[in-house]
Amino acid sequence: MTAIIIGGVFLAAVGTAEYIIHRSFLLITVYGIVSLVTFIFYALDKHAARKGAWRIPEAQLHLLALIGGWPGATVAQHTLRHKSKKASFRFVFWITVFLNGAASIWLLSPEGIRRLNALVDALLNSFS
């Protein structure tokens, strides 16, 4: 339950920071989408575990957490009771949370905002 609170506080802080610096809420939107996808992957893996079917590799679950899906992963770990006891998985998971948080803080810095805006502009211009 503490992990869910940490995730909620983190998302609220990111949303507030984006609001204060007059962003387009891109970062919080990405967190929401990637968290939903991550939750679905955890649910699929839990279902596969129960059926004895092919499982989603732990490295993929960690990658999803690293790119912003860790809030969804914490909800999945708590509500689905999946990957919540395995110590080696949890250790790597919390490293991905720390790395993602550090990257988010940088993205909300003036330099990070400048680079993120340049990346978004480049992507949008490539589709025009």
C-alpha positions as CSV (number, residue, x, y, z in Angstrom):
1,M,0.0,0.0,0.0
2,T,2.9,2.4,0.7
3,A,4.2,1.9,-2.9
4,I,0.8,3.0,-4.2
5,I,0.9,6.1,-2.0
6,I,4.4,6.9,-3.3
7,G,3.2,6.5,-6.9
8,G,0.2,8.7,-6.3
9,V,2.3,11.4,-4.6
10,F,4.9,11.2,-7.4
11,L,2.2,11.6,-10.1
12,A,0.6,14.5,-8.3
13,A,4.0,16.2,-8.0
14,V,4.8,15.7,-11.7
15,G,1.3,17.0,-12.7
16,T,1.7,20.0,-10.4
17,A,5.2,20.7,-11.7
18,E,4.0,20.6,-15.3
19,Y,1.1,22.9,-14.4
20,I,3.4,25.4,-12.7
21,I,5.8,25.6,-15.6
22,H,3.0,25.8,-18.1
23,R,3.7,22.6,-19.9
24,S,1.3,20.6,-22.1
25,F,1.0,17.8,-19.5
26,L,3.0,15.6,-21.9
27,L,5.0,13.9,-19.1
28,I,2.0,13.1,-16.9
29,T,0.1,11.8,-20.0
30,V,3.0,9.5,-20.8
31,Y,3.0,8.2,-17.3
32,G,-0.7,7.5,-17.4
33,I,-0.5,5.6,-20.7
34,V,2.6,3.6,-19.9
35,S,1.2,2.8,-16.4
36,L,-2.0,1.5,-17.9
37,V,0.0,-0.6,-20.4
38,T,2.2,-1.9,-17.6
39,F,-0.8,-2.8,-15.5
40,I,-2.2,-4.8,-18.4
41,F,1.1,-6.6,-18.9
42,Y,1.2,-7.6,-15.2
43,A,-2.4,-8.9,-15.5
44,L,-1.5,-10.9,-18.6
45,D,1.5,-12.3,-16.9
46,K,-0.5,-13.2,-13.8
47,H,-3.1,-14.9,-16.0
48,A,-0.3,-16.8,-17.8
49,A,1.3,-17.9,-14.5
50,R,-2.0,-19.3,-13.3
51,K,-2.5,-21.2,-16.6
52,G,1.1,-22.4,-16.8
53,A,1.4,-20.6,-20.2
54,W,4.2,-18.5,-21.7
55,R,5.2,-15.7,-19.3
56,I,6.2,-12.1,-20.0
57,P,10.0,-11.9,-19.3
58,E,10.8,-9.9,-16.1
59,A,13.2,-7.7,-18.2
60,Q,10.2,-6.5,-20.2
61,L,8.3,-5.7,-17.0
62,H,11.3,-3.8,-15.7
63,L,11.7,-1.9,-19.0
64,L,8.1,-0.8,-18.7
65,A,8.6,0.4,-15.2
66,L,11.8,2.2,-16.2
67,I,10.1,4.2,-19.0
68,G,7.3,5.4,-16.7
69,G,5.0,2.5,-16.0
70,W,6.1,2.0,-12.4
71,P,3.0,3.6,-10.9
72,G,0.9,1.1,-12.8
73,A,3.2,-1.7,-11.7
74,T,2.8,-0.8,-8.1
75,V,-0.9,-0.9,-8.4
76,A,-0.7,-4.3,-10.2
77,Q,1.6,-5.7,-7.6
78,H,-0.7,-4.7,-4.9
79,T,-4.1,-5.5,-6.4
80,L,-3.1,-8.6,-8.4
81,R,-0.6,-9.8,-5.8
82,H,1.8,-10.4,-8.6
83,K,5.6,-10.0,-8.4
84,S,5.1,-8.6,-4.9
85,K,7.0,-11.2,-2.9
86,K,10.0,-12.1,-5.1
87,A,12.9,-10.1,-3.5
88,S,15.2,-10.1,-6.5
89,F,12.4,-8.7,-8.8
90,R,11.5,-6.1,-6.2
91,F,15.1,-5.0,-5.8
92,V,15.5,-4.3,-9.5
93,F,12.0,-2.8,-9.7
94,W,12.9,-0.2,-7.1
95,I,16.1,0.6,-8.9
96,T,14.0,1.3,-12.0
97,V,11.7,3.5,-10.0
98,F,14.7,5.5,-8.7
99,L,16.2,5.9,-12.2
100,N,12.8,6.9,-13.7
101,G,12.3,9.5,-10.9
102,A,15.7,11.0,-11.5
103,A,15.0,11.2,-15.3
104,S,11.7,12.9,-14.6
105,I,13.3,15.5,-12.3
106,W,15.8,16.2,-15.1
107,L,13.0,16.4,-17.7
108,L,11.3,19.1,-15.5
109,S,14.5,21.1,-15.3
110,P,15.0,24.0,-17.7
111,E,17.5,22.0,-19.8
112,G,15.3,18.9,-19.8
113,I,12.3,21.0,-20.9
114,R,14.3,22.5,-23.7
115,R,15.5,19.1,-24.9
116,L,12.0,17.5,-24.5
117,N,10.4,20.4,-26.5
118,A,13.0,20.0,-29.2
119,L,12.4,16.2,-29.4
120,V,8.6,16.7,-29.6
121,D,9.0,19.4,-32.2
122,A,11.3,17.1,-34.3
123,L,8.8,14.2,-34.0
124,L,5.9,16.4,-35.0
125,N,7.8,17.9,-37.9
126,S,8.7,14.4,-39.1
127,F,5.0,13.5,-39.4
128,S,4.2,16.8,-41.3
